[in-house]
Amino acid sequence: MFSLGGGSWKITGSDGAWLKTFEEKGIKTIPFKASNCAFKIDWNSKFIEDNEGIPLKNITISCANKKQKGEAVITRFGLEGNAIYGLSPQIRAQLKLHNKALIYIDFKPTFTLENVASKIKNSNFKNTTQILKKELKLSPSQITLLKTYLSKDSYLNAEIISKYIKKFPLEVNDLSILDEAISTVGGIDINAVDTNFQLHKIPNQFCLGEMLNWDAPTGGYLLQACASNGVFLAKYLNKID
Ligand SMILES: Cc1cc2nc3c(=O)[nH]c(=O)nc-3n(C[C@H](O)[C@H](O)[C@H](O)COP(=O)(O)OP(=O)(O)OC[C@H]3O[C@@H](n4cnc5c(N)ncnc54)[C@H](O)[C@@H]3O)c2cc1C
């Protein structure tokens, strides 16, 4: 029974070097790719100089048909955190097709677009930055993001800025390097094993855990799946013994 892990965080021993051995045995393998990782964004240089390391809290990020709640830290490389890790499959798919992926940040997920617009229009404050700070409780980094990426006219227009607060677009250009990812996809093709994790090509040899090509968001789902694989196989082997 093999559970040799994925291809990231080599320091832990899960170096993925086993892939070649299985390939040589004629077992279908898929190159490793980063999942649950940081994503590259080419930030405006002044913005990143002033905002590196700051978390964007209580946001949602969406990509394609999926939305993820949580926070993301602004890093020199891009964005990292639980609001974006779970979008790994959607971002990877867009990167594969277009070499870039579009994500959208909602800075006020508990407000509708109408709520945001009405707060801005009905505020007693005259200054837009004050309105965003006092009425909508946006953080300085969120306000700077809006200021940096919007024209002055858009920033001062209640309708337009409301739309950007609810759906702020950012372009992702790459995945983090493999070794820094929390998990990897790729490894042994899921169809190379039967429903009991037994290799079709080598009877009585089993593969499970992250070495198989499947994906899940971090936050317990990967660990749960790996442990469940183990319990399932142990029960199966006990039964046939
Ligand atoms: C920094 C970090 C944080 C994470 N946080 C979370 C989290 O919060 N929630 C979550 O669900 N998941 C998390 N994960 C992912 C989770 O830890 C893994 O998905 C899970 O441990 C995979 O289990 P596994 O048994 O398949 O492989 P592993 O736990 O990687 O174990 C594989 C073992 O095989 C050994 N091995 C590899 N090659 C060989 C070889 N050729 N010969 C002998 N031994 C070998 C390795 O040394 C290792 O001990 C995190 C991962 C990392 C790196």
The ligand as an SDF file (V2000), in Angstrom:
LIG
                    3D

 53 58  0  0  0  0  0  0  0  0999 V2000
    2.1640   23.5580    5.0670 C   0  0  0  0  0  0  0  0  0  0  0  0
    0.9710   22.6900    4.8340 C   0  0  0  0  0  0  0  0  0  0  0  0
   -0.2210   22.9930    5.4610 C   0  0  0  0  0  0  0  0  0  0  0  0
   -1.3560   22.2040    5.2280 C   0  0  0  0  0  0  0  0  0  0  0  0
   -2.5200   22.5040    5.8530 N   0  0  0  0  0  0  0  0  0  0  0  0
   -3.6020   21.7450    5.6620 C   0  0  0  0  0  0  0  0  0  0  0  0
   -4.8390   22.0350    6.3100 C   0  0  0  0  0  0  0  0  0  0  0  0
   -4.9350   22.9740    7.1010 O   0  0  0  0  0  0  0  0  0  0  0  0
   -5.9010   21.2440    6.0410 N   0  0  0  0  0  0  0  0  0  0  0  0
   -5.8400   20.1830    5.1730 C   0  0  0  0  0  0  0  0  0  0  0  0
   -6.8330   19.4980    4.9580 O   0  0  0  0  0  0  0  0  0  0  0  0
   -4.6810   19.8850    4.5390 N   0  0  0  0  0  0  0  0  0  0  0  0
   -3.5700   20.6240    4.7610 C   0  0  0  0  0  0  0  0  0  0  0  0
   -2.3970   20.3220    4.1190 N   0  0  0  0  0  0  0  0  0  0  0  0
   -2.3820   19.2040    3.1580 C   0  0  0  0  0  0  0  0  0  0  0  0
   -2.2790   17.8460    3.8460 C   0  0  0  0  0  0  0  0  0  0  0  0
   -1.2610   17.8990    4.8350 O   0  0  0  0  0  0  0  0  0  0  0  0
   -1.9360   16.7630    2.8050 C   0  0  0  0  0  0  0  0  0  0  0  0
   -2.9000   16.7920    1.7550 O   0  0  0  0  0  0  0  0  0  0  0  0
   -1.9440   15.3900    3.4330 C   0  0  0  0  0  0  0  0  0  0  0  0
   -1.0040   15.3330    4.5090 O   0  0  0  0  0  0  0  0  0  0  0  0
   -1.5590   14.3130    2.4190 C   0  0  0  0  0  0  0  0  0  0  0  0
   -1.5170   13.0840    3.0860 O   0  0  0  0  0  0  0  0  0  0  0  0
   -0.8140   11.8410    2.4600 P   0  0  0  0  0  0  0  0  0  0  0  0
   -0.8180   10.7830    3.5080 O   0  0  0  0  0  0  0  0  0  0  0  0
   -1.4120   11.5120    1.1250 O   0  0  0  0  0  0  0  0  0  0  0  0
    0.6840   12.3080    2.1720 O   0  0  0  0  0  0  0  0  0  0  0  0
    1.7560   12.9330    3.1570 P   0  0  0  0  0  0  0  0  0  0  0  0
    1.1420   13.4210    4.4260 O   0  0  0  0  0  0  0  0  0  0  0  0
    2.5000   13.9190    2.3230 O   0  0  0  0  0  0  0  0  0  0  0  0
    2.6750   11.7200    3.5320 O   0  0  0  0  0  0  0  0  0  0  0  0
    3.4580   11.0670    2.5520 C   0  0  0  0  0  0  0  0  0  0  0  0
    4.6160   10.3440    3.2730 C   0  0  0  0  0  0  0  0  0  0  0  0
    5.3050    9.5330    2.3230 O   0  0  0  0  0  0  0  0  0  0  0  0
    6.6990    9.7000    2.5050 C   0  0  0  0  0  0  0  0  0  0  0  0
    7.3780    9.3980    1.2240 N   0  0  0  0  0  0  0  0  0  0  0  0
    7.3430   10.0750    0.0650 C   0  0  0  0  0  0  0  0  0  0  0  0
    8.0680    9.4690   -0.8930 N   0  0  0  0  0  0  0  0  0  0  0  0
    8.5570    8.3360   -0.3220 C   0  0  0  0  0  0  0  0  0  0  0  0
    9.3590    7.2660   -0.8230 C   0  0  0  0  0  0  0  0  0  0  0  0
    9.7960    7.2220   -2.0790 N   0  0  0  0  0  0  0  0  0  0  0  0
    9.6740    6.2760    0.0580 N   0  0  0  0  0  0  0  0  0  0  0  0
    9.2270    6.2960    1.3480 C   0  0  0  0  0  0  0  0  0  0  0  0
    8.4710    7.2770    1.8480 N   0  0  0  0  0  0  0  0  0  0  0  0
    8.1350    8.2920    1.0320 C   0  0  0  0  0  0  0  0  0  0  0  0
    6.8630   11.1390    2.9410 C   0  0  0  0  0  0  0  0  0  0  0  0
    8.0770   11.3290    3.6350 O   0  0  0  0  0  0  0  0  0  0  0  0
    5.6480   11.3070    3.8500 C   0  0  0  0  0  0  0  0  0  0  0  0
    5.9370   10.9220    5.1750 O   0  0  0  0  0  0  0  0  0  0  0  0
   -1.2660   21.0900    4.3540 C   0  0  0  0  0  0  0  0  0  0  0  0
   -0.0530   20.7860    3.7300 C   0  0  0  0  0  0  0  0  0  0  0  0
    1.0610   21.5790    3.9580 C   0  0  0  0  0  0  0  0  0  0  0  0
    2.3520   21.2350    3.2770 C   0  0  0  0  0  0  0  0  0  0  0  0
  1  2  1  0
  2  3  1  0
  2 52  2  0
  3  4  2  0
  4  5  1  0
  4 50  1  0
  5  6  2  0
  6  7  1  0
  6 13  1  0
  7  8  2  0
  7  9  1  0
  9 10  1  0
 10 11  2  0
 10 12  1  0
 12 13  2  0
 13 14  1  0
 14 15  1  0
 14 50  1  0
 15 16  1  0
 16 17  1  0
 16 18  1  0
 18 19  1  0
 18 20  1  0
 20 21  1  0
 20 22  1  0
 22 23  1  0
 23 24  1  0
 24 25  2  0
 24 26  1  0
 24 27  1  0
 27 28  1  0
 28 29  2  0
 28 30  1  0
 28 31  1  0
 31 32  1  0
 32 33  1  0
 33 34  1  0
 33 48  1  0
 34 35  1  0
 35 36  1  0
 35 46  1  0
 36 37  1  0
 36 45  1  0
 37 38  2  0
 38 39  1  0
 39 40  1  0
 39 45  2  0
 40 41  1  0
 40 42  2  0
 42 43  1  0
 43 44  2  0
 44 45  1  0
 46 47  1  0
 46 48  1  0
 48 49  1  0
 50 51  2  0
 51 52  1  0
 52 53  1  0
M  END
$$$$
